[in-house]
Amino acid sequence: MRQMKVDKLGIDLLTHDPVVILKDVDGSHYLPILIGPFEATAIALAIEGSPVPRPLSHDLMRSIIETLAGTLEQVVIHDIHESTFFAKLVVRTDGHVQEIDARPSDGIALALRMQAPIYVSDKIVLEEASQEQSPVDDAEVSRFKKFLDDLKPSDFNR
């Protein structure tokens, strides 16, 4: 397992879908994961530390875990099948550890809110991660911010 952190958010140039880029802590491997626009927004809000008027789903998950006197020990992205990543939340409550199935994007958004580490299996890092990072220009960042700003609920009925 390799500990990773969120390096940046962007837009996949081929699909125009949001992508989160994870970087291992020594900075030698990068792992892009396509995510949904809601999760991209949740991750962006957590990175920026932006307050929201009402709790979002990931804020609710954090509140539930904390109310039950639990801790999110880690998020583990452990497998990939047909380009779909699989993750689990490792939660400790009353001295017991529970592993809860989760989408990687939800796990990442929750980990950022709870300051929990993110791990990726060596298998995934060796098969899916790249060792070179392509530079992200300001135009790509601006396109992604515009994409998030222009999202409407009707965009999800396609």
C-alpha positions in Angstrom: 0.0 0.0 0.0 1.1 3.5 -0.8 -0.1 6.6 1.0 -1.3 9.2 -1.4 -2.8 12.7 -1.2 -4.9 14.8 -3.5 -2.6 16.7 -5.8 -5.2 18.5 -7.9 -8.6 18.4 -9.7 -9.0 18.8 -13.4 -10.9 17.9 -16.5 -10.1 14.9 -18.6 -9.3 16.3 -22.0 -10.9 13.3 -23.9 -14.1 12.8 -22.0 -14.5 16.3 -20.4 -15.2 14.5 -17.1 -13.8 15.7 -13.8 -10.7 13.9 -12.6 -8.9 13.9 -9.3 -5.2 13.3 -9.4 -3.7 11.5 -6.4 0.1 11.7 -5.8 2.0 9.4 -3.5 3.7 11.1 -0.6 7.2 10.8 -2.1 5.9 12.4 -5.3 7.0 9.7 -7.7 3.6 8.4 -8.8 0.4 10.1 -10.0 -3.0 8.3 -10.2 -5.8 9.9 -12.1 -9.4 8.8 -11.2 -12.4 10.0 -13.1 -15.1 11.2 -10.8 -18.6 12.7 -11.0 -19.3 16.4 -10.9 -20.9 16.3 -7.4 -17.9 14.5 -6.0 -15.6 17.0 -7.7 -17.4 19.8 -6.1 -17.3 18.1 -2.7 -13.6 17.5 -3.0 -13.0 21.1 -4.2 -14.9 22.5 -1.2 -12.9 20.3 1.2 -9.6 21.4 -0.4 -10.5 25.0 -0.2 -12.1 24.7 3.2 -15.1 26.6 2.0 -18.1 26.7 4.3 -21.5 25.6 3.1 -24.8 26.8 4.5 -26.1 23.3 5.1 -24.2 20.0 5.4 -23.5 18.2 2.1 -23.5 14.4 2.0 -19.9 14.1 3.0 -20.4 16.5 5.9 -23.3 14.3 7.0 -21.1 11.2 6.8 -18.5 12.9 8.9 -21.1 13.9 11.4 -22.5 10.4 11.7 -19.1 8.9 12.3 -18.2 11.5 14.9 -21.6 11.3 16.6 -21.1 7.5 17.0 -17.7 8.2 18.6 -16.0 6.8 15.5 -12.9 7.7 13.6 -12.1 7.3 10.0 -8.7 5.6 10.2 -8.1 5.5 6.5 -9.5 5.2 3.0 -8.1 2.4 0.9 -8.5 2.2 -2.9 -7.9 -1.5 -3.2 -9.0 -2.8 -6.5 -9.9 -2.0 -10.1 -12.1 -3.9 -12.6 -12.9 -2.7 -16.1 -11.6 0.8 -15.3 -13.8 1.1 -12.2 -11.9 1.7 -8.9 -13.1 0.1 -5.6 -12.4 1.6 -2.2 -13.3 1.1 1.4 -13.5 3.2 4.5 -11.8 1.9 7.5 -13.8 3.1 10.5 -13.1 2.4 14.2 -15.9 2.5 16.7 -15.8 1.2 20.3 -12.5 -0.5 19.5 -13.9 -2.4 16.5 -12.8 -1.8 13.0 -15.4 -1.8 10.2 -14.6 -1.8 6.5 -17.3 -0.1 4.5 -17.5 -0.3 0.7 -17.3 3.1 -0.9 -16.6 4.8 -4.2 -13.1 6.3 -4.2 -14.4 9.8 -4.9 -16.7 9.6 -1.8 -13.8 8.2 0.3 -11.5 11.0 -0.8 -14.1 13.7 -0.1 -14.6 12.2 3.4 -10.9 11.7 4.1 -10.2 15.4 3.3 -13.0 16.4 5.8 -11.7 14.1 8.5 -7.9 14.5 7.9 -7.7 10.7 7.3 -4.9 9.2 5.2 -5.6 7.8 1.7 -3.9 4.6 0.6 -3.8 2.9 -2.8 -2.8 -0.8 -3.3 0.6 -1.4 -4.8 -1.1 -3.4 -7.6 -3.1 -0.3 -8.7 -0.1 2.1 -8.4 2.1 -0.2 -10.5 -0.6 -0.9 -13.1 -2.5 2.5 -13.3 -0.3 5.3 -12.0 2.1 7.3 -14.1 5.5 8.4 -13.0 5.4 11.6 -15.0 3.1 14.5 -14.4 1.9 16.5 -17.3 1.8 20.2 -16.4 -1.6 21.7 -15.9 -1.9 25.1 -17.4 -4.0 28.0 -16.2 -6.5 27.6 -19.0 -7.3 24.0 -17.9 -7.8 25.2 -14.3 -10.1 28.0 -15.6 -12.1 25.6 -17.7 -12.6 23.3 -14.7 -13.7 26.2 -12.4 -16.1 27.4 -15.2 -17.5 23.9 -15.5 -18.2 23.7 -11.8 -19.7 27.2 -11.7 -22.0 26.4 -14.7 -23.4 23.1 -13.3 -27.1 23.0 -13.0 -29.3 20.2 -11.6 -30.7 19.6 -15.1 -27.2 18.6 -16.3 -27.6 15.3 -14.5 -30.8 14.2 -16.3 -28.9 13.4 -19.5 
